[in-house]
Amino acid sequence: MKRSLLLVMGMLCALVSFAQNNQIKGKLIDENTQSPLIGANISVNNSRIITTDVKGEFTIACSDSVYLEISYVGYTPVSKKLSCSQNKRLVIAMTASSQQLGTVEVTATSNLNKSQLEQPISIVKMDKKALNRSTGLFLDDAINTNVPGVTMQRRTQSGGQQLNIRGYGSGMGFRGVSNNFDGQGVKMYLNGIPVTDAEGITQMDDIDFGSVNKTEILKGPSGTLYGLAIAGVVNMETERAPKNQTSVAQEVMTGSYGLLRTTTRLSIGGENSSLLVNYGHQKFDGFMVHTKSQKDFVNLMGDFNLNDKQSITTYFGYSDSYDERNGELTKEQYAALDYSGNQRYIKNNAHSAIRTFRAGIGHTYEFNQHFSNTTSFFGSGQNKDNSSAGGWNDKLPLNYGLRSVFEKNFSLSNNISLSGLTGIEAQKMNAQTVGYRMGADSTNLDGYNIITNIKSNEATSTSTYSYFTQWTLSLPWKFNITAGVGVSNMKIRLEDRLWGLDNNSPDNDRLKVYENSYNNLLSPSLAINKKINPFASVYASFSTGYKAPVTGNILISTTGQLNTGLTPEKGTQIEVGTKGSFFKNHLFYTLAVYHTTFEDKFTTITVQNPENTATLYSYLVNGGRLNNNGLEAYLSYQLMSSETGFIKLLQPFANFTYADYTYQDYQFEKVGENAANEQISVVEDYSGKAVAGVPPMVFNAGVDIVTNPGFYGNVYYNYRSSMPYTSDGLNETDAYSLLNAKLGFRKQLSDFNLDVYVGANNITGTQYYQMVFVNQLPDAYIPAPNEINFFGGINLKYTF
């Protein structure tokens, strides 16, 4: 009996050992960068589908042999027949197709273990090629050419950037529905570190867009995974050091109006660690008076693989940014080509100066092939000072926080799997803001105005945190269902540190400290995706998000009382779309139709004196909504491709946006005058009118060309229809078209890489704007150069 038992146990051990040995373990990597390909589809024996994990790895149990068909959008498909008896780990290198679908493709940072075509939502992704079609120094150039449904403007030569995503611009202005003086509603990250502060305001003056290597833009309410992101999310990543490669590089660019950019880069890549150090110096004299810009950037990016289960990524950035402002032109100045600026701004030496330290460290731990965690700690400290027509402000904000995400991936059967994300993001900001009045310098009356006396001193503390979970169920017949929910919370506190100057008396009822909280803001999402074939899919999605008030919204400054009735704005979006590639990956397309509403929009109420002859003050309330319907399409086609002929790649592209955005039940109270020149409250009803600040039609088209000898280039065309810039529809911009081009030569000479290029913007000399101020009359336009301007540069890289 004992011998029989031992014999049975030995046979079982042999069977277990045999079963363990009959596995194929492998990894998919990019042929050039050696980086893992996450979420690639692997068809096993034309039946079940598996995907590669967060390390690009896969495991297949088998008994004899298997036939694999591997597909990944943007790469040439691979087919292999393998024996299950092999013991060594398989590494499969995939070649990126010459069409470079990654230039603008649909991906999803929310589900890294899923292929792009299995994602039920569109995220536009721009790689270095798309970012560098022009100078590569201004993100708005890339977004306005490559991203349908999104417009980006800037207030100065290299600062004051604003994003409008599907009709949602910035916060409430003191003269109307939108405000161009801060960026709200959009959540922005750089290497996983929030650029958006805890209050929900995004300032981009200090971002080195020239070092950004990849940008992803999620359009529409995104509260499930990103908290208070009512309009969308922008994820940017800087360049990383390639594996097993050490190099030094020097780049120099010059151009019209005193443009100069120099970049010095050291890249050290090993087997298990890498470090990239980047220093950039950038200056621009401006094409108008008092519009100079100067910036210095330092970026350090480090990646370290501790073992098979753990990795660490680190980032440190420093920037010193200074941009002069010459103010907004009136519509009369703009029409007359009078670019002399706003003298009130110039007299106050208007500028934006920001010095920033930003750092983060992220740790990824893969417990097993089904369960992993990535936790990042981040922080930033800033020293800001700016002046405008209204005076001078100093601000010292300190932001810090963390984001931790657990990723799960389970196979429930041969053709059913479940994957999900669960995590938390928390951020806190402490800041002190001091405002000053300005007046003439008696020692130099012809010079700039100087600070005269203090007018405000506020200490603010803002904290926000959100926790979330989102799951994707992959079903037979290539169906995916994704559902999730996020819960966001925000607390704001403002202390008036000048309270004692005017209010230190027993009968005072003006508050010294203002506080409010916005809790349990629920953001559910639901989507379904169907793959039509291995190269195309259709989807429908529902998503929500919020934007909470900022500290300036909750305080009624005239009375010093708390505006307790203000609730967060809410965004809801329904989107239906399709995406994919055809003709052996030669044709790539995306198409999306959506209906987005932004409700409980902020508006103003005025308070009159008892005699109703003057307006005492105004304050914000919730009221009305935006009804935004739109269509977005993108198309690129690989017209020619050859590894041996003269033309290596000839690829035209085009995108189109149609926006039908209107106000609903929206009223706005402002100060007016009656026939007796007495101040009265005037109520304007914007219902049914077009949302201001958004062109109804946008069209972009171009062509990229690359030759095997090394010459490359592009030419592209931008069209913007006219748009209203006041909510009453009485003021509109003119439509405009731009033509831009770039030509270069790129060659590898032994260990040297050479890249020389020249380019031209606004070839036809069109008058157009960098920014239009919405509802800010009489101030309206920040013009762009109305004549052709040039740039050129040389990049030299030596690889050891």
DRENMILUM-583542 format. One record per residue (C-alpha): x, y, z. Coordinates in steps of 0.001 Angstrom, whole numbers, plus 500000, padded with zeros to 6 digits. Example, Ala and Ser with C-alpha at 12.3 -4.5 7.8 and 13.67 -1.06 7.14 Angstrom:
512300495500507800 513670498940507140 
This chain:
500000500000500000 502816502347500921 504641501622497649 501433502197495672 500872505521497413 504430506634496655 503983505569493021 500772507596492676 502399510637494300 505380510372491966 503086510211488936 501180513292490168 504429515203490668 505533514251487178 502203515392485742 502433518713487601 505983519172486407 504935518347482854 502037520804483035 504307523528484331 506873522916481609 504220523021478849 503857526744478966 505014529452476684 506196532544478517 507136535568476510 507400539310476234 506534541771473467 508840544760472941 509296547613470504 512078546737468081 513695550175468310 513173551309471900 513105547854473548 510183549097475648 507366546670476531 504167546688474468 501319546777476958 497865545476476054 498787543806472760 496263541253471469 497455537659471048 495098535245469288 495798531628470317 494894528983467701 492328531363466184 490075530997469229 490811532674472531 492412536104472948 494911537058475631 496630540395476220 500087541327477437 500352542705480978 501870545921482324 505365544574481521 504425543419478041 504551539790479203 502234536854478551 501851533179479530 500111530512477427 499352527015478705 499481524371475948 500151520689475303 501622520417471802 502042523507469670 500221526797469244 499643529262466450 499846532908467571 498601535997465765 499842539170467469 498336542587466721 499016546024468177 497739549262466664 500612551090464980 502743547941464559 503105545335461831 501161542149462819 503220539059463707 502273535381463187 504204532515464809 503834528765465272 505566527631468459 506299524352470184 505069524071473755 508117522052474808 510529524979474644 511868526028478017 513485529384477355 511620532661477669 510475534082474345 511080537717473369 509191539007470326 510189542373468866 507474544170466886 508174546758464233 506304550053464226 504478550487460942 505809553316458805 502441555039459061 503224555989462661 499658555589463901 500840556763467299 500887560325466008 497205560677466784 495657557493468032 493090556280470475 494485554778473622 493528554654477281 495684555329480270 492786554073482361 493247550450481231 496876549812480439 496350546075480058 493832546498477239 494476547167473570 493485550513472128 490558549129470161 489020547700473320 488714551122474934 485207552619474976 486367556217475012 488658558361472900 491926559786474138 493929561665471546 497604560860471803 500355562979470268 503895561697469959 507057563692469273 506324563818465566 502982565573466078 504352567842468824 507235568959466582 505428569706463330 506205573366464067 508818574628466540 507783572179469282 508005574975471873 504315575890472105 501764573213472962 498942575221471381 500563574777467942 500286570998468285 496844570880469898 495229573311467455 496517571233464521 496102567661465763 493305567489468334 489713567916467137 487347569369469731 490058571202471671 491388574739471263 494305576250473138 495227579932473382 497943581892475169 497980585337476691 501696586061476238 504444584743473980 504990581697476217 502452581928479039 498877582439480127 497728579327478258 494035578395478287 492329575209477133 488780574892475852 487622571286475641 484274570651473976 482948574066474912 484098574316478509 486518577195478978 487661578763482216 485817579987485280 483365582814485865 484570586300484944 483621589566486553 482091590761483274 480530587606481902 480170583884481568 483838582956481007 487084584204482466 490403584166480600 492535584963483645 492953581434485014 492593577873483794 489803575871485399 487937572667484611 490888570797483082 493156568472485082 496752568485483835 499620566141484775 503337566149483971 505042562782484502 502187561848486835 502543565052488907 499528567371488900 500202570737487282 496683571678488363 496736572862491960 494471571648494752 492056574503494080 491546573334490489 493506576108488729 496045575231486040 498876577616485158 501296576460482457 503801579332482182 506513577224483832 506084574048481733 508894573239479300 506812572034476367 510021571636474368 510995568670476546 507566566984476384 507780563714474454 504161562554474581 500803564170475339 497430562493475818 494173564452475989 490979562971477376 487993565027476219 484904565573478361 483923565045482017 486449562673483613 485498562578487267 485591558801487653 489372558468487559 490583562055487918 488425563801490501 487404567380489779 487914567289486005 484717568591484445 486211569402481024 488915566776480549 492440565635481352 495855566318479807 498690563865480547 502179564957479470 505411562968479652 508955564178479161 511568562209477279 513207559224479016 516645557734478459 516587554736476058 517702551424477483 521377550373477103 522401553630475460 524445556636476554 524385559862474584 524883563624474734 522927566055472578 522927569745471807 520026571491470086 519856575108468922 516865576890467382 516582580500466231 513792582408464577 511981585649463913 511462588241466654 514555587148468571 513511583517469129 516337581468470644 516114578018472198 519071575923473303 518753572454474802 521572570394476323 520785566774477117 522658563908478786 521098560441478526 522457557420480372 520581554160479857 521593550855481396 519998547434481650 518085548186484840 518382551947485294 518408555135483279 518882558847483827 518119561793481583 519215565347482393 517846568169480269 518628571901480425 516775574365478219 517165578099477767 514490579952475820 514039583625474931 511742585585472670 511808589333472052 508201589451470891 506726591113467839 504956593831469875 506211596276472455 506585594883475996 506098591201475063 509525589698475794 509812586218477264 512701584395478916 512725580936480477 515213578475481939 514318574827482526 516022571885484214 514484568393484034 515793565141485508 514076561825484756 515244558571486347 513959555008486001 515154552074488090 514173548395487884 514842547002491356 513917543420490450 511354541483488429 508553542869490577 509536546403491508 510466549562489660 510892553212490628 510525556312488496 511631559768489622 511236563273488265 512645566641489278 512008569893487485 513002573511488008 511927576483485936 512439580234486013 509911581937483755 509351585620482947 506819586894480394 505999590533479737 502382591526479057 501235594454476980 497543593853477644 494581593160475402 493759595219472341 490305596696471881 488384595457468863 488986598865467253 492760598560467757 492746595044466331 490741596080463273 493148598974462621 496256596771463066 497233598981465988 499431596605468008 500723599244470437 499087597438473354 497215598594476429 499059601520478019 497688600764481506 499420597375481375 502646598742479994 502812601572482554 502499598983485361 505281596880483807 502738594053483453 504360590639483616 504101587065484875 507116585699486758 507120582142488123 509888580134489738 508928576503490296 510373573389491886 508457570220490999 509329566670492085 507798563233492243 508676559611492903 506617556638491805 506914553009492875 505360550084491004 505069546671492623 503763543712490636 502528541190493190 501761538709490419 500533538747486835 497033539636488060 497665542297490678 499939545375490851 500158548758492532 501659552092491501 502002554800494135 503380558266493454 504276561031495889 504638564511494471 505110568115495456 505764571563494052 506771574920495460 506375578192493594 507216581847493891 504929583952491697 504698587654491090 502677589368488423 501360592782487598 498603593984485309 496438597064484827 494857596427488236 498034596260490315 500664593823491590 500235590376493206 502668588050494968 501745584424495598 503629581629497378 501815578313496870 503021574942498170 501341571835496730 501869568224497762 500005564948497538 499893561343496368 498173559074493864 497954555325494441 496345552899491998 495835549145492292 495451547353488964 493763543959488707 493503541581485780 491729538218486025 490880535553483469 487464534111484341 487413531633481432 488942531153478002 487045534134476571 485901536139479609 488198538365481648 487858541107484252 490264543973484829 490042547051486973 491573550021488709 491014551100492298 492801554027493834 492981557367495543 494423560790494735 494898563492497371 496401566960497155 496792569943499461 497846573501498791 498830576225501237 499325579671499757 499731583282500716 498638585947498242 499375589645498709 497929592340496455 499333595854496020 498195599076494426 500543600804492003 501269604423491267 503767606725489613 507429606686490608 508076610273491727 511804609851491088 511186608731487501 507824609893486198 508588608602482712 509370605115484013 507181602248485131 504734602592488006 505790601139491354 504090599447494305 502481602035496584 500433600320499288 498996596953500163 495342596237499327 494938592567500307 496714589788502196 495093586364502117 496226582973503388 494430580080501715 494404576382502393 492778573995499928 492610570216500095 491032567798497677 490877564037497561 489092561508495408 488810557751495496 487713555676492555 487214552266491029 486651551272487410 486243547783485941 486168546333482446 484444543022481695 485628541433478443 482974539122477005 482695536748474040 482030538180470596 484580540912471395 482326542944473687 483715545008476566 481665546679479290 483354549320481447 481795550796484569 483215552894487365 482558555520489966 484651558232491581 483940560254494705 485500563719495026 485797566012498027 487158569529498421 487671571898501336 488710575524501012 489722578009503701 490575581692503301 491926583938506046 491875587720505626 495128588851507226 494211592519506860 490963591990508767 492221593913511780 492875597125509835 489187597952509307 487196595397511311 488744595168514780 485700596479516649 483114594815518957 480178595373516594 481940594040513490 480167591228511670 482636590786508814 484248587350508900 487990586958509362 488075583357508080 485964581936505274 485513578178504917 483444575826502820 483424572158501831 482092570237498863 481815566553499703 480728563275498141 480576564506494552 479669561256492795 481006560738489241 479776557478487670 480708556308484174 479494553488481928 480603552387478477 480335549513476016 482780548635473262 482480546176470345 485384545157468162 484103544748464621 487266542943463575 490911542953464721 491358546471463321 488222548485464152 485701548998466941 482595550988467899 481701552283471349 479193554252473402 480032555923476699 478516557969479519 480717560047481864 480356562737484520 482517565266486347 482451568356488575 484195571693489078 484050573092492591 484178576848493311 487559578432493990 488256580610497027 487499583784495103 483981582494494321 482815581849497885 483600585303499249 481326588300498715 484143590817498925 481977593903499530 480149592473502538 482766589997503683 480134587277503907 480360583650502835 478511582669499660 477038579489501152 474547578782498373 477100578056495640 477283574419494499 479788572794492113 479146572848488385 478359569420486904 479231567992483498 477600565004481807 478580563504478466 477171560861476133 479515559868473317 479233557399470434 482221556681468235 484313554358466141 488040554041465544 490451551757463797 492689551113460823 492145549472457446 494050548521454311 496887546818456188 497197549694458657 497467552260455865 494259554101456817 493675555260460374 490517557033461553 488505558168464559 484931559460464558 482993560666467605 479564562242468097 478733563597471546 476220565492473660 477750567256476664 475917569368479209 477431571629481834 474763572525484383 474616574707487489 476868577117485620 477942580141487617 476286583476486890 475926586766488763 473247588521490778 473504592237491502 472339593947494707 470873597455494428 470708600193497047 467343600833498752 466524603641496305 467380601334493375 469675604023491961 473016602250492258 474459598756492341 476096598011495662 477763594729494732 477303591454492877 477850587822493752 477801584421492065 474918581956491973 474234578751490093 472009579113487074 471564577760483577 473501575264481524 475472574740478348 474074572276475819 477006571193473669 476535568913470663 479480568095468467 481136565897465876 484864565179465660 486703563229462974 490338562393462288 491805560623459249 495321559789458111 496389557679455159 499725556152454248 499766557095450589 503280555849449873 505715553689451830 509027552148450845 512204551121452625 514220551190449384 512773553930447179 513304557668447470 510085558299449433 509988556367452669 506663557789453832 504044560073452339 501143560502454733 498339563070454462 496103563747457474 492988565781458232 490658566447461136 487355568248461461 485274569609464343 481661570748464220 480416572415467411 476784573335468091 477027574774471612 474189576851473095 473124578382476419 469934577116478048 467935578914480776 470931581185481272 470594584719482596 473279587174483632 472870590340485707 475183593247485104 475374596930485931 473767599379483494 472418602895483418 468933604284482887 467958607472481035 468823609507484133 472372608044484154 471535606127487327 473026602682487885 470505599915487422 470599596153487300 470299594824483746 469301591197483195 470461589616479940 469011586298478790 471468584251476719 469170581240476247 469418579806472750 472499581825471835 475808580265470824 478366579665473575 481010582370473343 484653581583472680 484218578471470499 484436578430466675 481563576316465268 483799574818462586 487481573883462701 489351572114459913 493007571088459742 494798569214456978 498379568482456083 500889566023454766 504069564555456256 506878563284454031 510008561306454934 512620560154452433 515151557356452740 518103559696451978 517088561702455084 515035564656453855 511710565197455621 509065567849455860 505465568813456339 502955571390455238 499649571948457009 496620574196456857 494469575480459757 490978576946459371 488881578574462133 485391579843461453 484138583081462982 482948582835466585 481102585022469090 483226586382471925 480395587958473899 477533585805475133 474914588109473621 476230587186470161 476755590822469149 480537590574468727 482247588019466490 485768587331465327 486570586981461650 487283583550460229 490923582913459332 493196580390457641 496875579661458248 499477577880456148 502660576534457793 505533574368456584 508767572750457741 511666571124455840 514595569229457309 517366566699456825 518050563934459318 520973561504459060 522975559128461220 526701559485460620 528493556730462508 527853557575466184 526433561019465343 522829561880464644 522319565103462695 519044566952462266 518877570306460431 515603572078459654 513914575332458663 510269576301458910 507786579082458270 504552579994460048 501695582084458653 503090581918455130 500182583924453697 500512586803456205 497053586432457738 495822588511460657 494733586223463489 494695586056467271 496575584148469963 493715584705472408 490297586329472430 489023587532475791 485455586327476260 482993588870477681 485799591316478574 484943594315476377 486371596823475736 489482594620475965 489298591767473488 492324590573471448 495819589248471973 497094589260468374 499532586845466776 502115587928464189 500288589015461032 503227588362458744 505263585345457775 507827584374460412 510639581851460260 512520579435462463 515359576998461982 517724574861463967 520285572138464231 520301569129466560 523426567055467088 523522563869469139 526505561631469900 525942558068471123 528771556365472981 
